[in-house]
Amino acid sequence: MRLSKIAANVIACVCFTFSAAAADEGGAIAIQPDPAPAVIPYLTHDEPGDPAAMLAALRRRVKYVFVVYQENRSFDAYFGSFPGARGLYSQPPTATPGFYQPFLDTDGATRLIHPFRIGPRDFAADLDDMDHSHAVLLQKMHIAQGAAAMDRYALAEEMKYVASGEKPSRRARQHGLLPMAHVDCDTIPFLWSYAARFVLFDAFFQHSLTPSAPNAVALIAGQSGETQWVKHPEQAPKGGSYASPGVPMTGNPPPFWGSAEDHESGTPENPRYKTPPQINQTYANLPLTFAGRDVAAITGADRDPARDLADIAGDIPAIAGAGRHALPWGWYQEGYDREVTDAADAPRDGAHLSYIWHHNGPQYFGYVANNPAMAAHLHGLGDFFADVAVSHLPRAGGVFYVRGGFHNIAGLTPADPDPAVGKKFRGDDDHPGYADSEISDALLAREVNAIAASPYWGESVIIITFDEGGGAYDHVPPRLFETGPDGAPLARGPRVPLIVISPYARAHVVSHEVGDHNSVIKFLDQLFRLPPLADLPEEAAARHEGQAKFGQPWLGPKDDGVPEEGDLLSAFDPGRLAGGVPPLPPDYAAIAPDRLARLPLDGGAGCRAIGVVPVDLQPIFTATGIDISPPLDFNPRPETDPSPVR
């Protein structure tokens, strides 16, 4: 394969490149100095204004927060070449952890791979899934002595497909290449357009060093069961496998609520799930604090209070005592109820075949799913578009989460003519292995368009983010806050993208504010004056107990009292909030509807359509002759179709 010299967009430095020859006799990699080009960054944010004044202004102007939650893309996989961001080419390769990574070639020799760009010609919209289990993520990040080297993504992925003592097959080698691929605005033009027009965060991490379900829970709870583990150590996962139930959550067992073992709640399941369900999650989350002073009455409708409310008994009076009005909320997820993709003879509540059970964070909590008053806040994706179109959301405002699924309600099919791809890759939540990135990008644009065209735009904030990186390479080592029952790091995980869209947002800004899913919670806490989850009596007591038992001060939610946990305020323009600068109009966010219906999006030339030049395609960079094209035998889908090669 071709291993080219790659430099970074820094001024007046000397970079280095590894030679294609894997190693000399002593095993050392040969290094050659290489001059680096200077690439002008896009724009980076300055410090926000006075936080108290900004929050006061936000409270006057913002009533609606929409959290559009996507799947399994690392920051570098999607924005590694975004101008102005801390990306793959923003520093010398030797200063980029994991830039050169070892893998085994088919002849058994150790060679090196570096990041490479793929686009519509490489069918980048439809990638096979990569391993993102807790155990393999630990291998990929290569954590030693409390720090992550971020340099085993290729090798750990490849070795899943190599038998002990055997040389890798071509298919195994192709799997190993997948984590090192990255895309840009030619593949996902709408995401890049939002990032360019509004605010892109480049230091936002997934909370849990795990796959999707724990991070879906962390988005609303700031944890994935750490305080429950402290209180109930016997509930720790057994064996640490991908599907092991227990707390803290480390895998993707579906919720107990809705499973065959649940005879009470009536919440839905997807019949394709065959694994044992997760145990009931019993710690505090945002839906609990959203209940405000009505929390006692709302939780009073729980079908099994002795089991569901035991670990929040002290939180309920504390939330009620704060005296805040209940805050409306909703969780809209494709397939939860009947969708347009359901057959005419499907049950009235839907067939749920597009429903990804383990992506529904609230359904893991008995006091939500096992309570009709709480479960009424859970809806299908089609309901989101219907509610926004007829202005059915509560006039008081609220927080509304939006997620896709296994299918797409727009009826789109991938641009790739391969019949296997057309059949398999019709999802719209951006998860490799079943979702098409262009279909997912079009769904995002439809969601933003719906909000922009509604009365809610002038009072809204839209947060687009991802649950976790999906096993794709990201070079920035996260701060490791927690260790789980297995003795391995549990939080944080790798970086994921986050974009803030609002009439009151800064324009053309990359924010370097550090945070994770708790930052979204912290923003909501502050905006709506919610009691922080970390400060609720039950969670605070468990955190103190975790310090005493395990010497870990931050087990549990981190929306207060934790270092390096931002609140997203850097996304907002003090002038727009104060009224001296006009708010951004809805047509600034809108994408023309005719661009959403044809794949490939923008004819595969999205960068030109939105007027952004990725760092690795800028003239000052390309003039160096550096080759970032894929290896000759790169295959985006070695699992789906092992035969195609370049």
Beta strands, then each sheet from edge to edge (+ up, - down):
strand 1: 14-18
strand 2: 31-35
strand 3: 64-70
strand 4: 101-104
strand 5: 110-113
strand 6: 116-117
strand 7: 143-144
strand 8: 147-148
strand 9: 181-182
strand 10: 199-201
strand 11: 204-205
strand 12: 329-333
strand 13: 378-379
strand 14: 398-403
strand 15: 460-466
strand 16: 482-483
strand 17: 489-491
strand 18: 498-501
strand 19: 509-511
strand 20: 515-516
sheet 1: 1+ 2-
sheet 2: 13+ 12+ 14+ 3+ 15+ 18- 10+ 19+
sheet 3: 4+ 5-
sheet 4: 6+ 9+
sheet 5: 7+ 8-
sheet 6: 11+ 20+
sheet 7: 16+ 17-
end
